[in-house]
Amino acid sequence: GETVSFTTSPTSGFTYQGATVVCEDTNKITIASTSKSFKTTSNCKSPIAWPNWKKDDYTVWQYGSTNNTGGLGNYLYDGSRMNLNWNQKYSNTLVFHVDSGGVAQRRGQTTTNNQYDLTNYKNLTGEIRCLSLVGTEFHFMIGITKSPTSWLHQGIHSPTVVSGSINTRYDAVLDISRYTGNYYISTNLYVNAGIFECHNDWVYLQGMTYGYGNTGL
């Protein structure tokens, strides 16, 4: 068959992720992200190439990165002896530090100083890992809000909750695909006695992918 090549002109902030070639009889040919060509066949008449465009992921903060954006503030506390420290002892990570003693349950939350446009993003993901002298469970929430001084669990935008054990990394993933416009991003930690430090190492926005079957229109 004949080789057909095409060019792409991505909008700023989007990356080419291959294509789907749709034939007249709806048969399909999948093209990898490393290619911008395909071969015609006798079984594929009047082919149309649909490029896939992925919104680039956006890192809000990440362990070891020097390009963290927005800053954090709007700290909330429920119970004594929990402190939230940015970049404490570790390179660009958010540390929930729980002092020994005090009340058994503690909750802490922080919210970005800046709002983020969630348009064209699929998921909001946060990674958490807790350390302890005693094996005690924790509950970690990540969510979006219009009110940076409100608790996530009291808001209208349901956060994702992950519960886990000690010394294991967990991802909390929130589906934000239906949201557009600007929102603050919050992370929230609830712990029982025994945990002394939790690290929220990474928060990022995962971009949507548009193409055949999901044009975004």
C-alpha positions, -999 to +999 in steps of 0.1 A: +000+000+000+009+037-001+025+054+028+006+084+040+024+109+062+009+138+082+021+167+103+009+179+137+006+213+152-001+209+189-016+237+210+008+249+237+006+227+267-004+196+247+017+167+234+011+144+204+003+109+216-001+089+184-032+086+163-062+065+153-069+060+116-105+053+109-115+036+077-148+040+057-161+007+072-150+019+107-120-005+108-092+012+127-054+014+126-035+025+157-004+047+152+022+049+180+033+082+194+067+079+177+051+078+142+032+102+120+025+079+090+006+048+081+002+025+051-030+022+032-045-012+026-072-026+004-092-032+036-091+005+046-109+029+022-111+066+027-089+067+058-090+096+082-063+101+108-074+114+142-043+126+162-044+121+200-035+151+221-026+148+258-026+178+281+008+179+297+008+168+334+014+196+359+034+192+391+021+213+420+050+201+442+074+171+442+101+158+464+135+169+451+121+194+426+132+231+427+102+241+405+074+238+429+047+264+423+022+284+443+034+278+478+013+265+507-006+281+535-040+283+550-031+257+577-059+241+597-055+220+628-079+198+647-064+184+679-031+193+695+005+186+686+004+184+648+026+207+628+028+211+590+062+220+578+073+228+542+107+215+533+115+204+568+147+182+567+137+170+532+140+186+498+108+202+487+083+179+504+054+186+527+059+171+561+030+165+586+049+163+619+030+148+648+046+153+682+045+125+708+019+127+735-012+149+734-046+138+722-049+105+704-064+118+672-050+147+651-060+162+618-041+188+598-047+204+564-029+228+541-041+245+509-022+261+481-019+299+481-026+299+443-056+286+424-051+262+395-072+260+363-084+224+362-096+226+326-083+197+305-071+177+335-082+142+343-070+134+378-055+151+409-030+128+426-012+130+459+014+106+473+017+100+510+040+079+532+039+077+570+066+067+595+059+054+630+072+037+660+039+019+664+019+004+635-010+028+634-033+036+605-037+070+589-063+086+566-051+110+538-073+132+517-066+152+486-092+175+471-101+208+455-119+238+471-131+273+464-126+281+501-090+277+513-099+280+550-125+252+550-119+215+558-120+192+528-144+168+545-169+196+550-168+208+514-191+200+484-162+186+463-158+151+476-121+144+482-104+110+477-094+092+509-067+066+512-061+047+544-029+028+549-003+013+571+032+024+580+063+028+557+043+023+525+037+048+497+001+054+487-015+074+460-048+093+465-064+099+432-093+123+426-113+124+393-115+161+384-124+156+347-158+173+351-143+205+366-132+236+347-119+269+360-098+278+390-096+259+423-073+256+453-057+223+461-057+209+496-042+179+513-055+166+547-041+141+571-059+123+600-038+101+623-041+082+656-014+081+683+018+063+673+026+081+640+052+108+643+058+119+607+041+117+573+055+129+540+033+142+512+060+140+486+041+146+453+010+163+441+003+166+404-025+172+378-028+145+352-038+158+317-067+146+296-061+128+263-083+138+233-087+121+200-111+098+182-139+089+205-131+117+229-128+150+211-136+171+241-164+188+223 
